[in-house]
Amino acid sequence: MPAFDVHDHRHALKQLRDTGDTGLWANRDGIPCPACGAPFARVFTTREEATRIPANDGSRFCLVRDDDAVHLFRH
Ligand SMILES: [Zn+2]
């Protein structure tokens, strides 16, 4: 399973929002999406059991789940 840890990419991500259990980051350096390999625009990470996804412009997105969190990559 592809893993993703924002801390591994901290230098290339700009944090836009952080609630403790959720975080929203902008991809500043063309990091590839672990699900499809294409660079993503933003990644939303949540550790909550249920999360309301922020509104987006209809862009396609990928989902990656690991032991700790779910990551939503918006392209
Ligand atoms: Zn993707």
N, CA, C, O and the ligand as a Tripos MOL2 file, in Angstrom:
@<TRIPOS>MOLECULE
protein
  301   299    76     0     0
PROTEIN
NO_CHARGES

@<TRIPOS>ATOM
      1 N           0.8450   -1.1940    0.0000 N.3       1 MET1
      2 CA          0.0000    0.0000    0.0000 C.3       1 MET1
      3 C           0.8810    1.2460    0.0000 C.2       1 MET1
      4 O           1.8390    1.3170    0.7710 O.2       1 MET1
      5 N           0.5810    2.2170   -0.8400 N.am      2 PRO2
      6 CA          1.3990    3.4340   -0.8330 C.3       2 PRO2
      7 C           1.2160    4.1790    0.4810 C.2       2 PRO2
      8 O           0.1000    4.2960    0.9880 O.2       2 PRO2
      9 N           2.2880    4.6670    1.0150 N.am      3 ALA3
     10 CA          2.2190    5.4200    2.2590 C.3       3 ALA3
     11 C           2.5030    6.8770    1.9580 C.2       3 ALA3
     12 O           3.2180    7.2000    1.0090 O.2       3 ALA3
     13 N           1.9510    7.7350    2.7570 N.am      4 PHE4
     14 CA          2.2280    9.1460    2.5870 C.3       4 PHE4
     15 C           2.3040    9.7840    3.9590 C.2       4 PHE4
     16 O           1.3980    9.6340    4.7790 O.2       4 PHE4
     17 N           3.3900   10.4940    4.2000 N.am      5 ASP5
     18 CA          3.5690   11.1890    5.4660 C.3       5 ASP5
     19 C           3.9570   12.6250    5.1460 C.2       5 ASP5
     20 O           4.9940   12.8740    4.5310 O.2       5 ASP5
     21 N           3.1320   13.5530    5.5590 N.am      6 VAL6
     22 CA          3.4380   14.9510    5.2190 C.3       6 VAL6
     23 C           4.8150   15.3520    5.7410 C.2       6 VAL6
     24 O           5.4720   16.2220    5.1700 O.2       6 VAL6
     25 N           5.2400   14.7200    6.8120 N.am      7 HIS7
     26 CA          6.5360   15.1060    7.3920 C.3       7 HIS7
     27 C           7.6990   14.6930    6.4970 C.2       7 HIS7
     28 O           8.7820   15.2720    6.5680 O.2       7 HIS7
     29 N           7.4660   13.6830    5.6480 N.am      8 ASP8
     30 CA          8.5060   13.3000    4.6830 C.3       8 ASP8
     31 C           8.6520   14.3360    3.5710 C.2       8 ASP8
     32 O           9.6620   14.3750    2.8700 O.2       8 ASP8
     33 N           7.6290   15.1700    3.4240 N.am      9 HIS9
     34 CA          7.6130   16.1400    2.3140 C.3       9 HIS9
     35 C           7.4520   17.5630    2.8470 C.2       9 HIS9
     36 O           7.0240   18.4650    2.1280 O.2       9 HIS9
     37 N           7.7960   17.7430    4.0940 N.am     10 ARG10
     38 CA          7.5180   19.0120    4.7620 C.3      10 ARG10
     39 C           8.0920   20.2170    4.0110 C.2      10 ARG10
     40 O           7.4720   21.2800    3.9790 O.2      10 ARG10
     41 N           9.2530   20.0560    3.4180 N.am     11 HIS11
     42 CA          9.9210   21.1610    2.7180 C.3      11 HIS11
     43 C           9.1580   21.5780    1.4600 C.2      11 HIS11
     44 O           9.2640   22.7210    1.0150 O.2      11 HIS11
     45 N           8.3960   20.6580    0.8970 N.am     12 ALA12
     46 CA          7.7430   20.9120   -0.3920 C.3      12 ALA12
     47 C           6.2540   21.1900   -0.2350 C.2      12 ALA12
     48 O           5.5600   21.4300   -1.2240 O.2      12 ALA12
     49 N           5.7660   21.1620    0.9770 N.am     13 LEU13
     50 CA          4.3490   21.3920    1.2240 C.3      13 LEU13
     51 C           4.1560   22.6820    2.0130 C.2      13 LEU13
     52 O           4.9150   22.9840    2.9350 O.2      13 LEU13
     53 N           3.1430   23.4230    1.6390 N.am     14 LYS14
     54 CA          2.7920   24.6230    2.3950 C.3      14 LYS14
     55 C           1.5110   24.3540    3.1520 C.2      14 LYS14
     56 O           0.4900   24.0270    2.5470 O.2      14 LYS14
     57 N           1.5470   24.4870    4.4540 N.am     15 GLN15
     58 CA          0.3490   24.2040    5.2390 C.3      15 GLN15
     59 C          -0.6480   25.3480    5.1360 C.2      15 GLN15
     60 O          -0.3240   26.5050    5.4010 O.2      15 GLN15
     61 N          -1.8700   24.9970    4.7440 N.am     16 LEU16
     62 CA         -2.9170   26.0010    4.5870 C.3      16 LEU16
     63 C          -3.8680   26.0010    5.7850 C.2      16 LEU16
     64 O          -4.4300   27.0380    6.1380 O.2      16 LEU16
     65 N          -4.0410   24.8410    6.4020 N.am     17 ARG17
     66 CA         -4.9730   24.7250    7.5170 C.3      17 ARG17
     67 C          -4.5580   23.5630    8.3870 C.2      17 ARG17
     68 O          -4.0350   22.5640    7.8920 O.2      17 ARG17
     69 N          -4.7890   23.6880    9.6900 N.am     18 ASP18
     70 CA         -4.4560   22.5970   10.6000 C.3      18 ASP18
     71 C          -5.3960   22.6590   11.7960 C.2      18 ASP18
     72 O          -5.4070   23.6410   12.5380 O.2      18 ASP18
     73 N          -6.1860   21.5990   11.9760 N.am     19 THR19
     74 CA         -7.0820   21.5670   13.1290 C.3      19 THR19
     75 C          -6.6010   20.5780   14.1780 C.2      19 THR19
     76 O          -7.2850   20.3650   15.1790 O.2      19 THR19
     77 N          -5.4570   19.9780   13.9740 N.am     20 GLY20
     78 CA         -4.9950   18.9350   14.8780 C.3      20 GLY20
     79 C          -5.2690   17.5670   14.2860 C.2      20 GLY20
     80 O          -4.3530   16.7650   14.0990 O.2      20 GLY20
     81 N          -6.5480   17.3010   13.9880 N.am     21 ASP21
     82 CA         -6.9040   16.0190   13.3800 C.3      21 ASP21
     83 C          -6.9960   16.0780   11.8650 C.2      21 ASP21
     84 O          -7.0140   15.0430   11.1990 O.2      21 ASP21
     85 N          -7.0540   17.2700   11.3270 N.am     22 THR22
     86 CA         -7.0600   17.4090    9.8760 C.3      22 THR22
     87 C          -6.0230   18.4530    9.4700 C.2      22 THR22
     88 O          -5.6720   19.3460   10.2410 O.2      22 THR22
     89 N          -5.5540   18.3130    8.2570 N.am     23 GLY23
     90 CA         -4.6030   19.2980    7.7350 C.3      23 GLY23
     91 C          -4.7940   19.4550    6.2450 C.2      23 GLY23
     92 O          -5.1370   18.5010    5.5470 O.2      23 GLY23
     93 N          -4.5730   20.6460    5.7690 N.am     24 LEU24
     94 CA         -4.6550   20.9290    4.3320 C.3      24 LEU24
     95 C          -3.3350   21.5370    3.8940 C.2      24 LEU24
     96 O          -2.8460   22.4950    4.4930 O.2      24 LEU24
     97 N          -2.7610   20.9610    2.8300 N.am     25 TRP25
     98 CA         -1.4290   21.3630    2.3870 C.3      25 TRP25
     99 C          -1.4450   21.6160    0.8860 C.2      25 TRP25
    100 O          -2.1410   20.9380    0.1300 O.2      25 TRP25
    101 N          -0.6740   22.5920    0.4800 N.am     26 ALA26
    102 CA         -0.4860   22.8670   -0.9480 C.3      26 ALA26
    103 C           0.8520   22.2640   -1.3760 C.2      26 ALA26
    104 O           1.8490   22.3250   -0.6560 O.2      26 ALA26
    105 N           0.8340   21.6880   -2.5620 N.am     27 ASN27
    106 CA          2.0360   21.0560   -3.1190 C.3      27 ASN27
    107 C           2.8400   22.1210   -3.8590 C.2      27 ASN27
    108 O           2.4230   22.5910   -4.9180 O.2      27 ASN27
    109 N           3.9740   22.4970   -3.3150 N.am     28 ARG28
    110 CA          4.7680   23.5720   -3.9110 C.3      28 ARG28
    111 C           5.8380   23.0620   -4.8590 C.2      28 ARG28
    112 O           6.4600   23.8420   -5.5810 O.2      28 ARG28
    113 N           6.0530   21.7460   -4.8580 N.am     29 ASP29
    114 CA          7.2490   21.2360   -5.5290 C.3      29 ASP29
    115 C           6.9600   20.0340   -6.4270 C.2      29 ASP29
    116 O           7.8600   19.2490   -6.7280 O.2      29 ASP29
    117 N           5.7000   19.8930   -6.8550 N.am     30 GLY30
    118 CA          5.3830   18.8260   -7.7990 C.3      30 GLY30
    119 C           5.5220   17.4170   -7.2430 C.2      30 GLY30
    120 O           5.8430   16.4860   -7.9820 O.2      30 GLY30
    121 N           5.2840   17.2570   -5.9570 N.am     31 ILE31
    122 CA          5.3370   15.9100   -5.3680 C.3      31 ILE31
    123 C           4.3000   15.0260   -6.0600 C.2      31 ILE31
    124 O           3.1500   15.4380   -6.2110 O.2      31 ILE31
    125 N           4.6830   13.8240   -6.4820 N.am     32 PRO32
    126 CA          3.7130   12.9540   -7.1410 C.3      32 PRO32
    127 C           2.7140   12.3530   -6.1480 C.2      32 PRO32
    128 O           3.0510   12.0620   -5.0000 O.2      32 PRO32
    129 N           1.5080   12.1800   -6.6110 N.am     33 CYS33
    130 CA          0.4620   11.5130   -5.8360 C.3      33 CYS33
    131 C           0.8400   10.0380   -5.6730 C.2      33 CYS33
    132 O           1.1810    9.3920   -6.6650 O.2      33 CYS33
    133 N           0.7910    9.4860   -4.4600 N.am     34 PRO34
    134 CA          1.1500    8.0770   -4.2850 C.3      34 PRO34
    135 C           0.1400    7.1210   -4.9060 C.2      34 PRO34
    136 O           0.4440    5.9400   -5.0790 O.2      34 PRO34
    137 N          -1.0500    7.6010   -5.2430 N.am     35 ALA35
    138 CA         -2.0560    6.7230   -5.8460 C.3      35 ALA35
    139 C          -1.9060    6.6340   -7.3560 C.2      35 ALA35
    140 O          -2.0280    5.5480   -7.9230 O.2      35 ALA35
    141 N          -1.6420    7.7610   -8.0230 N.am     36 CYS36
    142 CA         -1.6420    7.7480   -9.4880 C.3      36 CYS36
    143 C          -0.3240    8.2240  -10.0980 C.2      36 CYS36
    144 O          -0.1100    8.0600  -11.2990 O.2      36 CYS36
    145 N           0.5490    8.8010   -9.3020 N.am     37 GLY37
    146 CA          1.8500    9.2070   -9.8000 C.3      37 GLY37
    147 C           1.9140   10.5920  -10.4100 C.2      37 GLY37
    148 O           3.0010   11.1010  -10.6850 O.2      37 GLY37
    149 N           0.7610   11.2080  -10.6260 N.am     38 ALA38
    150 CA          0.7480   12.5670  -11.1770 C.3      38 ALA38
    151 C           0.8700   13.5720  -10.0360 C.2      38 ALA38
    152 O           0.3470   13.3320   -8.9470 O.2      38 ALA38
    153 N           1.5420   14.6770  -10.2650 N.am     39 PRO39
    154 CA          1.6330   15.6820   -9.1980 C.3      39 PRO39
    155 C           0.2410   16.1430   -8.7730 C.2      39 PRO39
    156 O          -0.6440   16.3250   -9.6090 O.2      39 PRO39
    157 N           0.0590   16.3270   -7.4900 N.am     40 PHE40
    158 CA         -1.2360   16.7950   -6.9970 C.3      40 PHE40
    159 C          -1.1340   18.2750   -6.6490 C.2      40 PHE40
    160 O          -0.0360   18.8140   -6.5050 O.2      40 PHE40
    161 N          -2.2940   18.9300   -6.5150 N.am     41 ALA41
    162 CA         -2.3140   20.3530   -6.1700 C.3      41 ALA41
    163 C          -2.3400   20.5410   -4.6590 C.2      41 ALA41
    164 O          -1.5890   21.3410   -4.1000 O.2      41 ALA41
    165 N          -3.2220   19.7830   -4.0110 N.am     42 ARG42
    166 CA         -3.3660   19.8950   -2.5590 C.3      42 ARG42
    167 C          -3.6080   18.5160   -1.9750 C.2      42 ARG42
    168 O          -4.1210   17.6200   -2.6460 O.2      42 ARG42
    169 N          -3.2350   18.3610   -0.7270 N.am     43 VAL43
    170 CA         -3.5730   17.1310   -0.0220 C.3      43 VAL43
    171 C          -4.2750   17.4960    1.2870 C.2      43 VAL43
    172 O          -3.8260   18.3620    2.0380 O.2      43 VAL43
    173 N          -5.3800   16.8150    1.5290 N.am     44 PHE44
    174 CA         -6.1430   16.9790    2.7600 C.3      44 PHE44
    175 C          -5.9810   15.6910    3.5490 C.2      44 PHE44
    176 O          -6.2860   14.6080    3.0490 O.2      44 PHE44
    177 N          -5.5020   15.8050    4.7800 N.am     45 THR45
    178 CA         -5.2380   14.6470    5.6150 C.3      45 THR45
    179 C          -6.1530   14.6890    6.8270 C.2      45 THR45
    180 O          -6.2930   15.7240    7.4780 O.2      45 THR45
    181 N          -6.7810   13.5440    7.1260 N.am     46 THR46
    182 CA         -7.6680   13.5120    8.2910 C.3      46 THR46
    183 C          -7.4640   12.2570    9.1220 C.2      46 THR46
    184 O          -7.2550   11.1670    8.5890 O.2      46 THR46
    185 N          -7.5260   12.4240   10.4160 N.am     47 ARG47
    186 CA         -7.5160   11.3040   11.3600 C.3      47 ARG47
    187 C          -8.8800   11.1380   12.0250 C.2      47 ARG47
    188 O          -9.0500   10.2940   12.9050 O.2      47 ARG47
    189 N          -9.8360   11.9350   11.6060 N.am     48 GLU48
    190 CA        -11.1720   11.8470   12.1840 C.3      48 GLU48
    191 C         -11.9050   10.6240   11.6340 C.2      48 GLU48
    192 O         -11.6100   10.1510   10.5360 O.2      48 GLU48
    193 N         -12.8600   10.1220   12.4100 N.am     49 GLU49
    194 CA        -13.6620    8.9870   11.9430 C.3      49 GLU49
    195 C         -14.5630    9.3960   10.7930 C.2      49 GLU49
    196 O         -14.7720    8.6220    9.8580 O.2      49 GLU49
    197 N         -15.0830   10.5770   10.8550 N.am     50 ALA50
    198 CA        -15.9360   11.1030    9.7980 C.3      50 ALA50
    199 C         -15.5080   12.5300    9.5130 C.2      50 ALA50
    200 O         -15.3640   13.3480   10.4210 O.2      50 ALA50
    201 N         -15.3120   12.8040    8.2660 N.am     51 THR51
    202 CA        -14.8040   14.1270    7.8850 C.3      51 THR51
    203 C         -15.6100   14.6680    6.7260 C.2      51 THR51
    204 O         -15.9130   13.9610    5.7650 O.2      51 THR51
    205 N         -15.9390   15.9070    6.8360 N.am     52 ARG52
    206 CA        -16.6050   16.6100    5.7380 C.3      52 ARG52
    207 C         -15.5070   17.1540    4.8240 C.2      52 ARG52
    208 O         -14.6180   17.8840    5.2620 O.2      52 ARG52
    209 N         -15.5850   16.7870    3.5600 N.am     53 ILE53
    210 CA        -14.5540   17.1990    2.6080 C.3      53 ILE53
    211 C         -14.7760   18.6620    2.2080 C.2      53 ILE53
    212 O         -15.8910   19.0560    1.8660 O.2      53 ILE53
    213 N         -13.7160   19.4540    2.2540 N.am     54 PRO54
    214 CA        -13.8730   20.8560    1.8610 C.3      54 PRO54
    215 C         -14.3400   20.9720    0.4100 C.2      54 PRO54
    216 O         -14.0380   20.1110   -0.4160 O.2      54 PRO54
    217 N         -15.0540   22.0080    0.1150 N.am     55 ALA55
    218 CA        -15.5190   22.2480   -1.2490 C.3      55 ALA55
    219 C         -14.3300   22.3480   -2.1990 C.2      55 ALA55
    220 O         -13.2870   22.8990   -1.8470 O.2      55 ALA55
    221 N         -14.4950   21.8130   -3.3950 N.am     56 ASN56
    222 CA        -13.4390   22.0110   -4.3890 C.3      56 ASN56
    223 C         -14.0870   22.3690   -5.7230 C.2      56 ASN56
    224 O         -15.3090   22.4640   -5.8370 O.2      56 ASN56
    225 N         -13.2540   22.5620   -6.7070 N.am     57 ASP57
    226 CA        -13.7360   23.0760   -7.9930 C.3      57 ASP57
    227 C         -14.1180   21.9610   -8.9570 C.2      57 ASP57
    228 O         -14.2940   22.2120  -10.1500 O.2      57 ASP57
    229 N         -14.2490   20.7380   -8.4640 N.am     58 GLY58
    230 CA        -14.6090   19.6280   -9.3240 C.3      58 GLY58
    231 C         -13.4220   18.8700   -9.8650 C.2      58 GLY58
    232 O         -13.5900   17.9660  -10.6840 O.2      58 GLY58
    233 N         -12.2320   19.2140   -9.4310 N.am     59 SER59
    234 CA        -11.0370   18.5000   -9.8720 C.3      59 SER59
    235 C         -11.0940   17.0470   -9.4260 C.2      59 SER59
    236 O         -11.7250   16.7090   -8.4250 O.2      59 SER59
    237 N         -10.4240   16.2020  -10.1880 N.am     60 ARG60
    238 CA        -10.3930   14.8070   -9.7850 C.3      60 ARG60
    239 C          -9.4860   14.6710   -8.5670 C.2      60 ARG60
    240 O          -8.5940   15.4900   -8.3490 O.2      60 ARG60
    241 N          -9.7260   13.6250   -7.7780 N.am     61 PHE61
    242 CA         -8.8820   13.4130   -6.6120 C.3      61 PHE61
    243 C          -8.6380   11.9380   -6.3920 C.2      61 PHE61
    244 O          -9.3730   11.0910   -6.9000 O.2      61 PHE61
    245 N          -7.6100   11.6390   -5.6370 N.am     62 CYS62
    246 CA         -7.2530   10.2750   -5.2620 C.3      62 CYS62
    247 C          -7.2930   10.1640   -3.7480 C.2      62 CYS62
    248 O          -7.1510   11.1540   -3.0300 O.2      62 CYS62
    249 N          -7.4880    8.9550   -3.2840 N.am     63 LEU63
    250 CA         -7.5770    8.6790   -1.8660 C.3      63 LEU63
    251 C          -6.5160    7.6530   -1.4910 C.2      63 LEU63
    252 O          -6.3680    6.6310   -2.1620 O.2      63 LEU63
    253 N          -5.7800    7.9250   -0.4230 N.am     64 VAL64
    254 CA         -4.8100    6.9670    0.0880 C.3      64 VAL64
    255 C          -5.0700    6.8140    1.5780 C.2      64 VAL64
    256 O          -5.1800    7.8010    2.3060 O.2      64 VAL64
    257 N          -5.1650    5.5750    2.0200 N.am     65 ARG65
    258 CA         -5.4230    5.2880    3.4320 C.3      65 ARG65
    259 C          -4.1990    4.6010    4.0160 C.2      65 ARG65
    260 O          -3.6250    3.7050    3.3960 O.2      65 ARG65
    261 N          -3.8010    5.0220    5.2100 N.am     66 ASP66
    262 CA         -2.7540    4.2690    5.9100 C.3      66 ASP66
    263 C          -3.2690    3.9350    7.3060 C.2      66 ASP66
    264 O          -4.4460    4.1420    7.6000 O.2      66 ASP66
    265 N          -2.4010    3.4250    8.1610 N.am     67 ASP67
    266 CA         -2.8450    2.9700    9.4720 C.3      67 ASP67
    267 C          -3.3910    4.1100   10.3250 C.2      67 ASP67
    268 O          -4.1980    3.9000   11.2310 O.2      67 ASP67
    269 N          -2.9370    5.3040   10.0180 N.am     68 ASP68
    270 CA         -3.1680    6.4190   10.9100 C.3      68 ASP68
    271 C          -4.1760    7.4340   10.3790 C.2      68 ASP68
    272 O          -4.8620    8.0970   11.1560 O.2      68 ASP68
    273 N          -4.2640    7.5520    9.0670 N.am     69 ALA69
    274 CA         -5.0320    8.6580    8.5050 C.3      69 ALA69
    275 C          -5.4790    8.3300    7.0840 C.2      69 ALA69
    276 O          -5.0320    7.3580    6.4760 O.2      69 ALA69
    277 N          -6.3630    9.1600    6.5850 N.am     70 VAL70
    278 CA         -6.7700    9.1110    5.1850 C.3      70 VAL70
    279 C          -6.2940   10.4000    4.5310 C.2      70 VAL70
    280 O          -6.4330   11.4900    5.0870 O.2      70 VAL70
    281 N          -5.7280   10.2480    3.3330 N.am     71 HIS71
    282 CA         -5.2050   11.3970    2.6080 C.3      71 HIS71
    283 C          -5.9770   11.5550    1.3110 C.2      71 HIS71
    284 O          -6.1160   10.6010    0.5450 O.2      71 HIS71
    285 N          -6.4700   12.7380    1.0660 N.am     72 LEU72
    286 CA         -7.2120   13.0260   -0.1470 C.3      72 LEU72
    287 C          -6.3580   13.9750   -0.9870 C.2      72 LEU72
    288 O          -6.0720   15.1040   -0.5870 O.2      72 LEU72
    289 N          -5.9610   13.4840   -2.1570 N.am     73 PHE73
    290 CA         -5.1050   14.2680   -3.0440 C.3      73 PHE73
    291 C          -5.9550   14.8750   -4.1340 C.2      73 PHE73
    292 O          -6.6130   14.1560   -4.8870 O.2      73 PHE73
    293 N          -5.9480   16.1600   -4.2220 N.am     74 ARG74
    294 CA         -6.7130   16.8410   -5.2750 C.3      74 ARG74
    295 C          -5.7770   17.2310   -6.4110 C.2      74 ARG74
    296 O          -4.7100   17.8010   -6.1860 O.2      74 ARG74
    297 N          -6.1830   16.9210   -7.6030 N.am     75 HIS75
    298 CA         -5.3490   17.2500   -8.7740 C.3      75 HIS75
    299 C          -5.8280   18.5230   -9.4480 C.2      75 HIS75
    300 O          -5.2480   18.9500  -10.4460 O.2      75 HIS75
    301 ZN         -3.6390   10.9330   -7.8360 Zn       76 ZN76
@<TRIPOS>BOND
     1     1     2 1
     2     2     3 1
     3     3     4 2
     4     3     5 am
     5     5     6 1
     6     6     7 1
     7     7     8 2
     8     7     9 am
     9     9    10 1
    10    10    11 1
    11    11    12 2
    12    11    13 am
    13    13    14 1
    14    14    15 1
    15    15    16 2
    16    15    17 am
    17    17    18 1
    18    18    19 1
    19    19    20 2
    20    19    21 am
    21    21    22 1
    22    22    23 1
    23    23    24 2
    24    23    25 am
    25    25    26 1
    26    26    27 1
    27    27    28 2
    28    27    29 am
    29    29    30 1
    30    30    31 1
    31    31    32 2
    32    31    33 am
    33    33    34 1
    34    34    35 1
    35    35    36 2
    36    35    37 am
    37    37    38 1
    38    38    39 1
    39    39    40 2
    40    39    41 am
    41    41    42 1
    42    42    43 1
    43    43    44 2
    44    43    45 am
    45    45    46 1
    46    46    47 1
    47    47    48 2
    48    47    49 am
    49    49    50 1
    50    50    51 1
    51    51    52 2
    52    51    53 am
    53    53    54 1
    54    54    55 1
    55    55    56 2
    56    55    57 am
    57    57    58 1
    58    58    59 1
    59    59    60 2
    60    59    61 am
    61    61    62 1
    62    62    63 1
    63    63    64 2
    64    63    65 am
    65    65    66 1
    66    66    67 1
    67    67    68 2
    68    67    69 am
    69    69    70 1
    70    70    71 1
    71    71    72 2
    72    71    73 am
    73    73    74 1
    74    74    75 1
    75    75    76 2
    76    75    77 am
    77    77    78 1
    78    78    79 1
    79    79    80 2
    80    79    81 am
    81    81    82 1
    82    82    83 1
    83    83    84 2
    84    83    85 am
    85    85    86 1
    86    86    87 1
    87    87    88 2
    88    87    89 am
    89    89    90 1
    90    90    91 1
    91    91    92 2
    92    91    93 am
    93    93    94 1
    94    94    95 1
    95    95    96 2
    96    95    97 am
    97    97    98 1
    98    98    99 1
    99    99   100 2
   100    99   101 am
   101   101   102 1
   102   102   103 1
   103   103   104 2
   104   103   105 am
   105   105   106 1
   106   106   107 1
   107   107   108 2
   108   107   109 am
   109   109   110 1
   110   110   111 1
   111   111   112 2
   112   111   113 am
   113   113   114 1
   114   114   115 1
   115   115   116 2
   116   115   117 am
   117   117   118 1
   118   118   119 1
   119   119   120 2
   120   119   121 am
   121   121   122 1
   122   122   123 1
   123   123   124 2
   124   123   125 am
   125   125   126 1
   126   126   127 1
   127   127   128 2
   128   127   129 am
   129   129   130 1
   130   130   131 1
   131   131   132 2
   132   131   133 am
   133   133   134 1
   134   134   135 1
   135   135   136 2
   136   135   137 am
   137   137   138 1
   138   138   139 1
   139   139   140 2
   140   139   141 am
   141   141   142 1
   142   142   143 1
   143   143   144 2
   144   143   145 am
   145   145   146 1
   146   146   147 1
   147   147   148 2
   148   147   149 am
   149   149   150 1
   150   150   151 1
   151   151   152 2
   152   151   153 am
   153   153   154 1
   154   154   155 1
   155   155   156 2
   156   155   157 am
   157   157   158 1
   158   158   159 1
   159   159   160 2
   160   159   161 am
   161   161   162 1
   162   162   163 1
   163   163   164 2
   164   163   165 am
   165   165   166 1
   166   166   167 1
   167   167   168 2
   168   167   169 am
   169   169   170 1
   170   170   171 1
   171   171   172 2
   172   171   173 am
   173   173   174 1
   174   174   175 1
   175   175   176 2
   176   175   177 am
   177   177   178 1
   178   178   179 1
   179   179   180 2
   180   179   181 am
   181   181   182 1
   182   182   183 1
   183   183   184 2
   184   183   185 am
   185   185   186 1
   186   186   187 1
   187   187   188 2
   188   187   189 am
   189   189   190 1
   190   190   191 1
   191   191   192 2
   192   191   193 am
   193   193   194 1
   194   194   195 1
   195   195   196 2
   196   195   197 am
   197   197   198 1
   198   198   199 1
   199   199   200 2
   200   199   201 am
   201   201   202 1
   202   202   203 1
   203   203   204 2
   204   203   205 am
   205   205   206 1
   206   206   207 1
   207   207   208 2
   208   207   209 am
   209   209   210 1
   210   210   211 1
   211   211   212 2
   212   211   213 am
   213   213   214 1
   214   214   215 1
   215   215   216 2
   216   215   217 am
   217   217   218 1
   218   218   219 1
   219   219   220 2
   220   219   221 am
   221   221   222 1
   222   222   223 1
   223   223   224 2
   224   223   225 am
   225   225   226 1
   226   226   227 1
   227   227   228 2
   228   227   229 am
   229   229   230 1
   230   230   231 1
   231   231   232 2
   232   231   233 am
   233   233   234 1
   234   234   235 1
   235   235   236 2
   236   235   237 am
   237   237   238 1
   238   238   239 1
   239   239   240 2
   240   239   241 am
   241   241   242 1
   242   242   243 1
   243   243   244 2
   244   243   245 am
   245   245   246 1
   246   246   247 1
   247   247   248 2
   248   247   249 am
   249   249   250 1
   250   250   251 1
   251   251   252 2
   252   251   253 am
   253   253   254 1
   254   254   255 1
   255   255   256 2
   256   255   257 am
   257   257   258 1
   258   258   259 1
   259   259   260 2
   260   259   261 am
   261   261   262 1
   262   262   263 1
   263   263   264 2
   264   263   265 am
   265   265   266 1
   266   266   267 1
   267   267   268 2
   268   267   269 am
   269   269   270 1
   270   270   271 1
   271   271   272 2
   272   271   273 am
   273   273   274 1
   274   274   275 1
   275   275   276 2
   276   275   277 am
   277   277   278 1
   278   278   279 1
   279   279   280 2
   280   279   281 am
   281   281   282 1
   282   282   283 1
   283   283   284 2
   284   283   285 am
   285   285   286 1
   286   286   287 1
   287   287   288 2
   288   287   289 am
   289   289   290 1
   290   290   291 1
   291   291   292 2
   292   291   293 am
   293   293   294 1
   294   294   295 1
   295   295   296 2
   296   295   297 am
   297   297   298 1
   298   298   299 1
   299   299   300 2
@<TRIPOS>SUBSTRUCTURE
     1 MET1         2 RESIDUE 1 A MET
     2 PRO2         6 RESIDUE 1 A PRO
     3 ALA3        10 RESIDUE 1 A ALA
     4 PHE4        14 RESIDUE 1 A PHE
     5 ASP5        18 RESIDUE 1 A ASP
     6 VAL6        22 RESIDUE 1 A VAL
     7 HIS7        26 RESIDUE 1 A HIS
     8 ASP8        30 RESIDUE 1 A ASP
     9 HIS9        34 RESIDUE 1 A HIS
    10 ARG10       38 RESIDUE 1 A ARG
    11 HIS11       42 RESIDUE 1 A HIS
    12 ALA12       46 RESIDUE 1 A ALA
    13 LEU13       50 RESIDUE 1 A LEU
    14 LYS14       54 RESIDUE 1 A LYS
    15 GLN15       58 RESIDUE 1 A GLN
    16 LEU16       62 RESIDUE 1 A LEU
    17 ARG17       66 RESIDUE 1 A ARG
    18 ASP18       70 RESIDUE 1 A ASP
    19 THR19       74 RESIDUE 1 A THR
    20 GLY20       78 RESIDUE 1 A GLY
    21 ASP21       82 RESIDUE 1 A ASP
    22 THR22       86 RESIDUE 1 A THR
    23 GLY23       90 RESIDUE 1 A GLY
    24 LEU24       94 RESIDUE 1 A LEU
    25 TRP25       98 RESIDUE 1 A TRP
    26 ALA26      102 RESIDUE 1 A ALA
    27 ASN27      106 RESIDUE 1 A ASN
    28 ARG28      110 RESIDUE 1 A ARG
    29 ASP29      114 RESIDUE 1 A ASP
    30 GLY30      118 RESIDUE 1 A GLY
    31 ILE31      122 RESIDUE 1 A ILE
    32 PRO32      126 RESIDUE 1 A PRO
    33 CYS33      130 RESIDUE 1 A CYS
    34 PRO34      134 RESIDUE 1 A PRO
    35 ALA35      138 RESIDUE 1 A ALA
    36 CYS36      142 RESIDUE 1 A CYS
    37 GLY37      146 RESIDUE 1 A GLY
    38 ALA38      150 RESIDUE 1 A ALA
    39 PRO39      154 RESIDUE 1 A PRO
    40 PHE40      158 RESIDUE 1 A PHE
    41 ALA41      162 RESIDUE 1 A ALA
    42 ARG42      166 RESIDUE 1 A ARG
    43 VAL43      170 RESIDUE 1 A VAL
    44 PHE44      174 RESIDUE 1 A PHE
    45 THR45      178 RESIDUE 1 A THR
    46 THR46      182 RESIDUE 1 A THR
    47 ARG47      186 RESIDUE 1 A ARG
    48 GLU48      190 RESIDUE 1 A GLU
    49 GLU49      194 RESIDUE 1 A GLU
    50 ALA50      198 RESIDUE 1 A ALA
    51 THR51      202 RESIDUE 1 A THR
    52 ARG52      206 RESIDUE 1 A ARG
    53 ILE53      210 RESIDUE 1 A ILE
    54 PRO54      214 RESIDUE 1 A PRO
    55 ALA55      218 RESIDUE 1 A ALA
    56 ASN56      222 RESIDUE 1 A ASN
    57 ASP57      226 RESIDUE 1 A ASP
    58 GLY58      230 RESIDUE 1 A GLY
    59 SER59      234 RESIDUE 1 A SER
    60 ARG60      238 RESIDUE 1 A ARG
    61 PHE61      242 RESIDUE 1 A PHE
    62 CYS62      246 RESIDUE 1 A CYS
    63 LEU63      250 RESIDUE 1 A LEU
    64 VAL64      254 RESIDUE 1 A VAL
    65 ARG65      258 RESIDUE 1 A ARG
    66 ASP66      262 RESIDUE 1 A ASP
    67 ASP67      266 RESIDUE 1 A ASP
    68 ASP68      270 RESIDUE 1 A ASP
    69 ALA69      274 RESIDUE 1 A ALA
    70 VAL70      278 RESIDUE 1 A VAL
    71 HIS71      282 RESIDUE 1 A HIS
    72 LEU72      286 RESIDUE 1 A LEU
    73 PHE73      290 RESIDUE 1 A PHE
    74 ARG74      294 RESIDUE 1 A ARG
    75 HIS75      298 RESIDUE 1 A HIS
    76 ZN76       301 GROUP 0 **** ****
